[in-house]
């Protein structure tokens, strides 16, 4: 009887179901969309082959470039706000404070709500006449129409996205922070390091794997904020918040140009994949190895 090593990885049979599932529901739709990007199709009937016509139009479309810029700005803004807050709150929640359980439960409430429910909730809160800004706005000298302001609307969306997804990334950091050896903190405390110094020089370096993983999820997730923007501003005021996924939706399901919308969808796939690989490459995440036992 052949002996097997404890570190031997499972064979192909074990991963075959996962590969089949990914092929059918992951890779398959991407290939279909790539084909449709080379056709002219209204959503009904048979797609008509047009070659690279959609891609030529894509390169000449000013609206695509504008929406792409807004999408990238929103991605950077969400990452820059979510990462430090999730890291700080997650590390704090990993402690033993008395109020930790109660406060953490409050923070996790957005995880119980759907994206559509959250968008409608905040739209009611930010209503310019009867919402919160309408009540306190005149006290600070502004009309309170935050979602109708071309400058503030995108920042309001970033704040709502932060409120929605902060608990998820906080959970990632909380779980990772609990794996940091206590001996490191005890040694640093004996050396006279302050709590902030211990956080900066021990916690942050020890969570570098989680920071990269969380950042990749944020970047990929930024391509899926479509319903939030649709329900809050519908891309307005003007085109101030029209991100690329929303433009894709308008081309496909409003103008019924499924072929052109498919070309934009391929751009989104390439953009999300490229940014994720860039983060992994720049941070050296692909070369990181676990210091713990296991496969």
For each residue, the residues with C-beta under 8 A, 3 or more apart:
1:
2:
3:
4: 8
5: 8
6:
7: 295
8: 4 5
9: 295
10: 13 14 15
11: 14
12: 15 16
13: 10 16
14: 10 11
15: 10 12 18 19
16: 12 13 19 20
17: 20 21
18: 15 21 22
19: 15 16 22 23
20: 16 17 23 24
21: 17 18 24 25 26
22: 18 19 25 26 27
23: 19 20 26 27 28
24: 20 21 28
25: 21 22 28 29
26: 21 22 23 29 30
27: 22 23 30 31
28: 23 24 25 31 32
29: 25 26 32 33
30: 26 27 33 34 266 269
31: 27 28 34 35
32: 28 29 35 36
33: 29 30 36 37 262 265 266 269
34: 30 31 37 38 262 266
35: 31 32 38 39 47
36: 32 33 39 41 47 258 259 262
37: 33 34 54 55 259 260 262 263 265 266
38: 34 35 49 50 51 52 54 259
39: 35 36 47 48 49 50 54 259 262
40: 47 48 50 53 54 257 259
41: 36 45 46 47 48 258 259
42: 45 256 257 258
43: 252 256 258
44:
45: 41 42
46: 41
47: 35 36 39 40 41 258 259
48: 39 40 41
49: 38 39
50: 38 39 40 53 54 259
51: 38
52: 38 55 56
53: 40 50 56 57
54: 37 38 39 40 50 57 58 259 260 262 263
55: 37 52 58 59 263
56: 52 53 59 60
57: 53 54 60 61 260
58: 54 55 61 64 260 263 264 267
59: 55 56
60: 56 57
61: 57 58 64 65
62: 65 66
63: 66 67 239 242 247
64: 58 61 67 68 244 247 264 267
65: 61 62 68 69
66: 62 63 69 70 239 242
67: 63 64 70 71 239 242 243 244 246 247
68: 64 65 71 72 244 267 271
69: 65 66 72 73
70: 66 67 73 74 154 239 240 241 242 243 244
71: 67 68 74 75 222 223 243 244 245 271
72: 68 69 75 76
73: 69 70 76 77 154
74: 70 71 77 78 154 157 158 222 225 243
75: 71 72 78 79 218 219 222 275
76: 72 73 79 80
77: 73 74 80 81 154 155 158
78: 74 75 81 82 158 161 162 165 218 222
79: 75 76 82 83 215 218 219 222
80: 76 77 83 84
81: 77 78 84 85 158 159 162
82: 78 79 85 86 161 162 165 166 169 218
83: 79 80 86 87 169 211 214 215 218
84: 80 81 87 88
85: 81 82 88 89 162 166
86: 82 83 89 90 166 169 170 172 173 214
87: 83 84 90 91 173 204 207 211
88: 84 85 91 92
89: 85 86 92 93 107 166 170 173
90: 86 87 93 94 169 170 171 172 173 174 176 177
91: 87 88 94 95 173 174 177 199 203 207
92: 88 89 95 97 100
93: 89 90 100 103 104 107 170 174
94: 90 91 173 174 175 177 178
95: 91 92 100
96: 100
97: 92 100
98:
99: 102 103
100: 92 93 95 96 97 103 104
101: 104 105
102: 99 105 106
103: 93 99 100 106 107
104: 93 100 101 107 108 174
105: 101 102 108 109
106: 102 103 109
107: 89 93 103 104 166 167 170
108: 104 105 111 112 167 171
109: 105 106 112 113 167
110: 113 118 163 164 165 166 167
111: 108 167 168
112: 108 109
113: 109 110 117 118 121 164
114: 117 118
115: 118 119 164 227 228
116: 119 120 227 231
117: 113 114 120 121
118: 110 113 114 115 121 122 160 163 164 228
119: 115 116 122 123 160 227 228 230 231 232
120: 116 117 123 124 231
121: 113 117 118 124 125
122: 118 119 125 126 156 160 163 232
123: 119 120 126 127 147 231 232
124: 120 121 127 131
125: 121 122 131 132
126: 122 123 131 132 133 146 147 156
127: 123 124 130 131 133 134
128: 131 133 134 137 143 144 145 146 147 148
129: 134
130: 127 134 135
131: 124 125 126 127 128 134 135 144
132: 125 126 135 136
133: 126 127 128 136 137 142 144 145 146
134: 127 128 129 130 131 137 144
135: 130 131 132 144
136: 132 133 139 140 144
137: 128 133 134 140 142 143 144
138: 141 142 143 144
139: 136
140: 136 137
141: 138
142: 133 137 138
143: 128 137 138
144: 128 131 133 134 135 136 137 138
145: 128 133 148 149
146: 126 128 133 149 152 153 156
147: 123 126 128 152 153 156 232 233 237
148: 128 145 153 236 237
149: 145 146 152 153 237
150: 153 237 238 240
151: 154 155 240
152: 146 147 149 155 156
153: 146 147 148 149 150 156 157 232 233 236 237 240 241
154: 70 73 74 77 151 157 158 240 241
155: 77 151 152 158 159
156: 122 126 146 147 152 153 159 160 232
157: 74 153 154 160 161 225 228 229 232 233 241
158: 74 77 78 81 154 155 161 162
159: 81 155 156 162 163
160: 118 119 122 156 157 163 164 228 232
161: 78 82 157 158 164 165 225 228
162: 78 81 82 85 158 159 165 166
163: 110 118 122 159 160 166
164: 110 113 115 118 160 161 228
165: 78 82 110 161 162 168 169 218 221
166: 82 85 86 89 107 110 162 163 169 170
167: 107 108 109 110 111 170 171
168: 111 165 171 172
169: 82 83 86 90 165 166 172 173 214 217 218
170: 86 89 90 93 107 166 167 173 174
171: 90 108 167 168 174 175
172: 86 90 168 169 175 176 210 213 214
173: 86 87 89 90 91 94 169 170 176 177 207 210 214
174: 90 91 93 94 104 170 171 177 178
175: 94 171 172 178 179
176: 90 172 173 179 180 206 207 209 210
177: 90 91 94 173 174 180 203 206 207
178: 94 174 175
179: 175 176 292
180: 176 177 184 185 202 203 206 207
181: 184
182: 185 186
183: 186 187
184: 180 181 187 188 202 206
185: 180 182 188 189 198 202
186: 182 183 189 190
187: 183 184 190 191
188: 184 185 191 193 197 198 201 202
189: 185 186 192 193 198
190: 186 187
191: 187 188
192: 189
193: 188 189 197 198 201
194: 197 198
195: 198 199
196: 199 200
197: 188 193 194 200 201
198: 185 188 189 193 194 195 201 202 203
199: 91 195 196 202 203 204
200: 196 197 203 204
201: 188 193 197 198 204 205
202: 180 184 185 188 198 199 205 206
203: 91 177 180 198 199 200 206 207
204: 87 199 200 201 207 208 211
205: 201 202 208
206: 176 177 180 184 202 203
207: 87 91 173 176 177 180 203 204 210 211
208: 204 205 211 212 283 288
209: 176 212 213 285 288
210: 172 173 176 207 213 214
211: 83 87 204 207 208 214 215
212: 208 209 215 216 279 280 283 285
213: 172 209 210 216 217 285
214: 83 86 169 172 173 210 211 217 218
215: 79 83 211 212 218 219 279
216: 212 213 219 220 276 279 280
217: 169 213 214 220 221
218: 75 78 79 82 83 165 169 214 215 221 222
219: 75 79 215 216 222 223 272 275 276 279
220: 216 217 223 224 272 276
221: 165 217 218 224 225
222: 71 74 75 78 79 218 219 225
223: 71 219 220 244 245 268 271 272
224: 220 221 245
225: 74 157 161 221 222 228 229 243 245
226: 229 230 243 245 246 249
227: 115 116 119 230 231
228: 115 118 119 157 160 161 164 225 231 232
229: 157 225 226 232 233 234 235 241 242 243 245 246
230: 119 226 227 234 235 246 249
231: 116 119 120 123 227 228 234
232: 119 122 123 147 153 156 157 160 228 229 241
233: 147 153 157 229 236 237 240 241
234: 229 230 231 246
235: 229 230 239 240 241 242 243 246 247 250
236: 148 153 233 239 240 241 242
237: 147 148 149 150 153 233 240 241
238: 150
239: 63 66 67 70 235 236 242
240: 70 150 151 153 154 233 235 236 237
241: 70 153 154 157 229 232 233 235 236 237 246
242: 63 66 67 70 229 235 236 239 246 247
243: 67 70 71 74 225 226 229 235 246 247
244: 64 67 68 70 71 223 247 248 264 267 268 271
245: 71 223 224 225 226 229 248 249 268
246: 67 226 229 230 234 235 241 242 243 249 250
247: 63 64 67 235 242 243 244 250 251 264
248: 244 245 251 252 261 264 265 268
249: 226 230 245 246 252 253 254 261
250: 235 246 247 253 254 255
251: 247 248 254 255 257 260 261 264
252: 43 248 249 255 256 257 258 260 261 262
253: 249 250 256 261
254: 249 250 251
255: 250 251 252
256: 42 43 252 253
257: 40 42 251 252 260 261
258: 36 41 42 43 47 252 261 262
259: 36 37 38 39 40 41 47 50 54 262 263
260: 37 54 57 58 251 252 257 263 264
261: 248 249 251 252 253 257 258 264 265
262: 33 34 36 37 39 54 252 258 259 265 266
263: 37 54 55 58 259 260 266 267
264: 58 64 244 247 248 251 260 261 267 268
265: 33 37 248 261 262 268 269
266: 30 33 34 37 262 263 269 270
267: 58 64 68 244 263 264 270 271
268: 223 244 245 248 264 265 271 272
269: 30 33 265 266 272 273
270: 266 267 273 274
271: 68 71 223 244 267 268 274 275
272: 219 220 223 268 269 275 276
273: 269 270 276 277
274: 270 271 277 278
275: 75 219 271 272 278 279
276: 216 219 220 272 273 279 280
277: 273 274 280 281
278: 274 275 281 282
279: 212 215 216 219 275 276 282 283 285
280: 212 216 276 277 283 285 286
281: 277 278 284 286
282: 278 279
283: 208 212 279 280
284: 281 287 288
285: 209 212 213 279 280 288
286: 280 281
287: 284
288: 208 209 284 285
289:
290: 294
291:
292: 179
293:
294: 290
295: 7 9
